[in-house]
Amino acid sequence: MSSAESMEYSRGIIGKNIAQKAKKGQSLPTAISGLTLYNRICVSQPATALYQPSICLVVQGAKRVMLGEDSYVYDANHYLITSVDIPTMVQIVQASEAKPCLGIVLQLDLREISQLMVDGNLPHPRAHQPERGMALGRVDLPLLDAFGRLVSLLDCPGDIPILAPVIKREIFYRLLTGEQGARLRQIASMGSQGHQISQAIDWLKNNYSKPLRVDDLAHRVYMGTSTFNHHFRAMTAKSPLQYQKWLRLNEARRLMLAERCDAASAAFQVGYESQSQFSREYGRLFGEPPLRDMAKLRQEANALAV
């Protein structure tokens, strides 16, 4: 069997496993920590999403992620790797009832990756120009085979505690030694600028409702303000203030949808002092002011429930 035939066979096995476990239209967090399966049966409109440090793989169909002016389409031949938390727009671009988009998301464990760099005596990355915290890589047979074994473990729950960490470690190692390995090493290396930006993002995620002074945040991660702004925008396609705004607006949307908060309460909880500013910025991001957006989302949810 040729390499191409072996890959096609592996994709078929993984796809059957995903389709059996994740219902049509569903994203399924699994018993394996950090592993999610999804089964999408139709193309979608672009929607906001925070991509966490992860590798995303599809064995059938395709997805597009938009980051600033950049567009990343990943399919059966290409994985998407994200090294820091990045606000994006995402859509399913290839899916149908007959051939759904079947995929896998595996969260990256940056501590494990850092340890692998030590254990494998892998070189620390050289300083280079800042780049996006997201990239495409080509799927090869060893990586696909490791994912197949990881998904197959879901049929043997008793094996998961012992074997899942071993297989995930193999996947991380293959990423580190693959074409996007330098990107991962930048984030996992203590003291690198990528790692410093990652720390700043963690702070923003935990403190998005607080007032933000960019000078203070740069100082917190031991960077000059100009260098910090440059690297932050290069990795995320947003300034720190734009990143904070995105976090605030998406959390406000969640509060209104999931917890039935009114717009004024949600705006206040996420750090806005002006209701009019909140409504204006909300409309720019989501295309509708809060009340109309909530009515549309609830109508869509009710239609899916029928």
C-alpha positions as CSV (number, residue, x, y, z in Angstrom):
1,M,0.0,0.0,0.0
2,S,1.4,3.4,-1.0
3,S,1.8,6.3,1.5
4,A,-1.2,8.1,-0.1
5,E,-3.3,4.9,0.1
6,S,-2.4,4.4,3.7
7,M,-3.3,8.0,4.6
8,E,-6.7,7.6,2.8
9,Y,-7.3,4.4,4.7
10,S,-6.4,6.1,8.0
11,R,-8.7,9.1,7.3
12,G,-11.6,6.7,6.6
13,I,-11.1,4.9,9.9
14,I,-10.8,8.1,11.8
15,G,-13.8,9.6,10.0
16,K,-16.0,6.6,10.9
17,N,-15.0,6.9,14.5
18,I,-15.9,10.6,14.6
19,A,-19.2,10.0,12.9
20,Q,-20.1,7.2,15.3
21,K,-19.3,9.3,18.4
22,A,-20.3,12.9,17.5
23,K,-23.8,13.3,16.3
24,K,-24.5,15.3,13.2
25,G,-24.1,19.0,13.9
26,Q,-22.3,18.3,17.2
27,S,-19.0,19.2,18.8
28,L,-18.2,16.5,21.4
29,P,-15.7,17.0,24.2
30,T,-14.4,13.5,24.9
31,A,-13.1,11.5,27.9
32,I,-9.6,12.3,26.7
33,S,-8.5,15.6,28.2
34,G,-8.2,18.4,25.6
35,L,-9.7,16.3,22.7
36,T,-12.8,17.4,21.0
37,L,-14.5,15.8,17.9
38,Y,-16.9,17.6,15.6
39,N,-19.4,16.6,12.9
40,R,-20.8,19.4,10.8
41,I,-23.3,18.7,8.1
42,C,-23.6,22.1,6.3
43,V,-21.5,25.1,5.4
44,S,-21.8,28.1,7.8
45,Q,-21.6,31.8,7.9
46,P,-18.4,33.4,9.5
47,A,-18.7,33.5,13.3
48,T,-16.4,34.8,16.0
49,A,-14.3,32.2,17.9
50,L,-11.3,32.2,20.2
51,Y,-8.8,29.6,18.9
52,Q,-6.8,28.3,21.9
53,P,-3.3,26.7,21.6
54,S,-4.3,23.6,19.6
55,I,-3.9,21.5,16.6
56,C,-7.0,21.2,14.4
57,L,-7.3,18.3,11.9
58,V,-10.1,17.4,9.5
59,V,-10.4,14.1,7.8
60,Q,-13.3,15.2,5.6
61,G,-14.5,18.6,4.6
62,A,-12.8,21.9,5.2
63,K,-12.9,25.0,7.5
64,R,-11.7,28.6,7.0
65,V,-10.3,30.7,9.7
66,M,-9.8,34.5,9.2
67,L,-7.3,36.3,11.2
68,G,-7.0,40.0,10.3
69,E,-6.4,40.0,6.6
70,D,-5.1,36.5,6.6
71,S,-7.2,33.4,5.7
72,Y,-6.3,29.8,6.6
73,V,-8.2,27.0,5.0
74,Y,-7.5,23.5,6.4
75,D,-8.7,20.3,4.9
76,A,-7.8,16.6,4.9
77,N,-4.2,17.4,3.7
78,H,-3.5,20.4,6.1
79,Y,-3.7,20.9,9.8
80,L,-4.1,24.2,11.6
81,I,-1.8,24.9,14.5
82,T,-2.5,27.8,16.9
83,S,0.2,28.7,19.5
84,V,-1.6,31.4,21.5
85,D,-5.2,32.3,22.2
86,I,-6.3,34.2,19.1
87,P,-9.7,35.9,18.3
88,T,-10.8,34.9,14.8
89,M,-13.7,34.5,12.4
90,V,-14.3,30.9,11.4
91,Q,-16.6,29.1,9.0
92,I,-17.3,25.6,7.6
93,V,-16.6,25.9,3.9
94,Q,-17.0,22.2,2.8
95,A,-19.7,20.0,4.4
96,S,-23.0,18.3,3.5
97,E,-25.4,15.8,4.9
98,A,-23.8,13.1,2.7
99,K,-20.2,14.2,3.4
100,P,-20.0,16.1,6.7
101,C,-17.0,18.0,7.9
102,L,-15.4,15.6,10.4
103,G,-12.6,17.0,12.5
104,I,-10.5,16.8,15.7
105,V,-9.3,19.6,18.0
106,L,-6.5,18.7,20.4
107,Q,-5.4,21.3,22.9
108,L,-1.7,21.9,23.2
109,D,0.0,21.4,26.6
110,L,2.7,24.0,26.5
111,R,4.3,22.6,29.7
112,E,4.6,19.1,28.1
113,I,5.9,20.7,24.9
114,S,8.6,22.6,26.9
115,Q,9.6,19.3,28.7
116,L,9.8,17.5,25.3
117,M,12.2,20.2,24.1
118,V,14.4,19.3,27.1
119,D,14.0,15.5,26.8
120,G,14.6,15.5,23.1
121,N,17.5,18.0,23.3
122,L,15.7,20.1,20.7
123,P,17.3,23.5,20.0
124,H,15.8,26.7,21.3
125,P,14.5,28.9,18.6
126,R,16.6,31.7,17.2
127,A,15.3,35.2,17.4
128,H,13.4,36.1,14.3
129,Q,10.8,38.6,13.1
130,P,7.4,38.3,14.9
131,E,4.8,36.2,13.0
132,R,1.3,35.1,13.4
133,G,0.4,32.7,16.2
134,M,-1.4,30.5,13.7
135,A,-0.2,28.5,10.7
136,L,-1.0,25.7,8.4
137,G,1.1,22.5,8.2
138,R,0.9,19.5,5.9
139,V,-0.5,16.3,7.4
140,D,1.8,13.3,7.1
141,L,1.2,9.6,7.8
142,P,2.9,9.4,11.3
143,L,0.9,12.3,12.6
144,L,-2.4,10.9,11.1
145,D,-1.6,7.5,12.5
146,A,-1.1,8.9,16.0
147,F,-4.4,10.8,15.9
148,G,-6.1,7.6,14.7
149,R,-4.7,5.7,17.8
150,L,-5.8,8.5,20.1
151,V,-9.4,8.6,18.8
152,S,-9.5,4.8,18.9
153,L,-8.8,4.9,22.6
154,L,-12.3,6.3,23.2
155,D,-13.5,2.7,22.6
156,C,-11.3,1.5,25.5
157,P,-12.0,3.9,28.4
158,G,-9.8,1.9,30.8
159,D,-6.8,2.4,28.6
160,I,-7.2,6.2,28.4
161,P,-5.4,7.2,31.7
162,I,-2.3,5.2,30.7
163,L,-2.1,5.4,26.9
164,A,-3.6,8.8,26.0
165,P,-0.8,10.8,27.6
166,V,1.8,8.7,25.7
167,I,0.0,9.3,22.3
168,K,-0.5,13.0,23.0
169,R,3.2,13.3,23.8
170,E,4.0,11.6,20.5
171,I,1.8,14.1,18.6
172,F,3.4,17.0,20.3
173,Y,6.9,15.6,19.5
174,R,5.9,15.3,15.8
175,L,4.7,18.8,15.8
176,L,7.9,20.1,17.4
177,T,10.1,18.3,14.9
178,G,7.8,19.1,11.9
179,E,7.6,22.2,9.7
180,Q,5.9,24.3,12.3
181,G,8.1,23.2,15.2
182,A,10.0,26.5,15.4
183,R,6.7,28.3,16.0
184,L,5.9,26.1,19.0
185,R,9.4,26.3,20.4
186,Q,9.0,30.1,20.4
187,I,6.0,30.0,22.6
188,A,7.2,27.2,24.9
189,S,10.7,28.7,25.5
190,M,10.8,30.6,28.7
191,G,12.1,34.2,28.1
192,S,11.3,34.2,24.4
193,Q,9.2,37.1,23.0
194,G,6.5,34.6,21.9
195,H,6.3,33.3,25.5
196,Q,6.1,36.8,26.8
197,I,3.2,37.6,24.5
198,S,1.5,34.4,25.6
199,Q,1.8,35.6,29.3
200,A,0.3,38.9,28.4
201,I,-2.6,37.2,26.7
202,D,-3.2,35.0,29.8
203,W,-3.3,38.2,31.9
204,L,-5.8,39.8,29.5
205,K,-8.1,36.7,29.6
206,N,-8.2,36.8,33.4
207,N,-8.5,40.6,33.7
208,Y,-10.5,41.7,30.7
209,S,-13.0,43.7,32.7
210,K,-10.3,45.8,34.3
211,P,-9.0,49.1,32.9
212,L,-6.0,48.4,30.6
213,R,-2.8,50.5,30.4
214,V,-0.7,49.0,27.7
215,D,2.5,50.4,29.3
216,D,1.8,48.5,32.5
217,L,1.0,45.2,30.6
218,A,4.3,45.5,28.6
219,H,6.2,46.1,31.9
220,R,4.4,43.1,33.4
221,V,6.0,40.8,30.8
222,Y,9.3,42.6,30.8
223,M,9.0,44.2,27.4
224,G,9.3,47.7,26.1
225,T,6.0,49.2,25.0
226,S,6.9,49.6,21.4
227,T,8.3,46.1,21.0
228,F,5.4,44.7,23.0
229,N,2.8,46.4,20.7
230,H,4.7,45.2,17.6
231,H,4.9,41.6,18.6
232,F,1.4,41.4,20.0
233,R,-0.2,42.7,16.8
234,A,2.0,40.5,14.7
235,M,0.9,37.3,16.6
236,T,-2.8,38.2,17.0
237,A,-3.6,40.7,14.3
238,K,-5.0,43.0,17.0
239,S,-3.6,45.6,19.4
240,P,-3.9,44.8,23.1
241,L,-6.9,47.2,23.4
242,Q,-8.6,45.6,20.5
243,Y,-8.0,42.2,22.0
244,Q,-9.5,43.3,25.3
245,K,-12.5,44.7,23.5
246,W,-13.1,41.4,21.7
247,L,-12.9,39.4,24.9
248,R,-15.4,41.9,26.6
249,L,-17.9,41.8,23.8
250,N,-17.9,38.0,23.4
251,E,-18.3,37.5,27.2
252,A,-21.2,40.0,27.2
253,R,-22.8,38.0,24.4
254,R,-22.4,34.8,26.4
255,L,-23.9,36.5,29.5
256,M,-27.0,37.7,27.6
257,L,-27.5,34.4,25.8
258,A,-26.7,31.8,28.4
259,E,-27.5,33.7,31.6
260,R,-30.3,35.9,30.3
261,C,-28.6,39.2,31.4
262,D,-29.9,42.4,30.0
263,A,-27.6,44.4,27.8
264,A,-26.9,47.0,30.5
265,S,-25.9,44.4,33.1
266,A,-23.7,42.5,30.7
267,A,-22.0,45.7,29.6
268,F,-21.2,46.7,33.2
269,Q,-20.0,43.2,34.1
270,V,-17.4,43.1,31.3
271,G,-16.1,46.5,32.1
272,Y,-18.0,49.0,30.0
273,E,-19.0,52.3,31.6
274,S,-21.0,53.6,28.7
275,Q,-24.1,51.7,27.4
276,S,-24.1,53.5,24.1
277,Q,-20.4,52.7,23.5
278,F,-21.1,49.1,24.3
279,S,-24.0,48.9,21.9
280,R,-22.1,50.6,19.2
281,E,-19.0,48.3,19.5
282,Y,-21.2,45.2,19.8
283,G,-23.0,46.1,16.6
284,R,-19.7,46.5,14.8
285,L,-18.4,43.1,15.8
286,F,-21.6,41.0,15.6
287,G,-23.5,42.9,12.9
288,E,-26.5,43.7,15.0
289,P,-27.2,45.6,18.3
290,P,-27.5,43.5,21.4
291,L,-31.3,43.1,21.5
292,R,-31.7,42.2,17.8
293,D,-28.7,39.8,18.0
294,M,-30.1,38.0,21.0
295,A,-33.5,37.6,19.3
296,K,-31.8,36.2,16.2
297,L,-29.6,33.7,18.2
298,R,-32.6,32.5,20.2
299,Q,-34.7,32.0,17.1
300,E,-31.9,30.0,15.5
301,A,-31.5,27.9,18.7
302,N,-35.3,27.2,18.8
303,A,-35.2,26.1,15.1
304,L,-32.4,23.7,15.8
305,A,-34.3,22.2,18.8
306,V,-37.4,21.4,16.7
